[in-house]
Amino acid sequence: MDGAAQSGLSHRLSGRIVDERGAVLANVTIKAEQLGGGYERTTQSDAQGAYQLELFAGEYQIRAVLAGFSVRVVRRRLRKRFRV
């Protein structure tokens, strides 16, 4: 059993960050804040624009930030593995 499963972090949020033309965006900061729970995790997209976070089940506000671009914010309820 991996560390995430042992700690109860059983949901993986993953995706790939691209601009409106489909060009990969590296070093984007992705922050997931659990609504009403006070739990948050932060990561950065890699050279291919990929990122992943291990999270608890719940509702999250997910924010992507990169200098020179508009901030993107979405809300998602994590119940199973999915990509954003």
N, C-alpha and C positions, 0 to 999 in steps of 0.2 A: 504494500500500500504506500503510495507516495505521500509526501508531507502535506500537500493540499487536501487530500482525502482525509488524512488523520486529523487535521485541524477543522474539518467541516466545510472547507472551501470546495464545494463540489460542482461549481458552475464556472465554465470557461467562456469569457467574452473575448472574441477574436475578430480580426478584420484586417483590411488593407486600406491605407489612406492614399487617395489620389485626388488631383484637382479636377476642375470641370472638363478638362480635355483628356483626362485619363492618365496624366503623368504622375508617376509615383512621388509621394512626399515623405522624405525621411525626417527624423528628429522632431516629429509632431508629438507634443505632450498630450496624452490621453488620461483624463482623470474621471474615475467613476465614484460618485458619492451616493451612498445608500440613503434614501429619503426617510427621515424619521428615525434613523438608526445610528447616525454618527460614524459609520464605518466608511472609509474611503481608501482607494488604491490608485496609484499613479504609475504610468509607464511611458515609454517613448517608442514611436515607430522606428523600425530598423531601416537599413539601406534600401530594402524592397518595399517599404511602406507598411510592412506587417507589424502587428502588435497582438498581445494577448494578456489577459488579466484573469486570475483565479479569484472568484467572488463567492460570497454567501448568496443564497436565494433571497429575493426581495426586489423592491423597486429602486431603480437607480437613475440619477441624472448623469449623463455621460457627456463630457466636454472635450473637444479637440482644439488645441491652440498651437498656432505657428505664426511667428512674426511675419507681417506683411499680408496675412490672410484674415478673413472674417472668422470669428470664433463660431464653431458649430456645436450646438447643444441638442441632445435628444434624451428622451426618457424611455426606459425599458424596464419591464418586469422580468426578472430571470427565474425561470422555472425549469428550463432544460438548456442544453448547449445550443447556441445559435451564433450567427455572424452578423455584425452590424457594419 
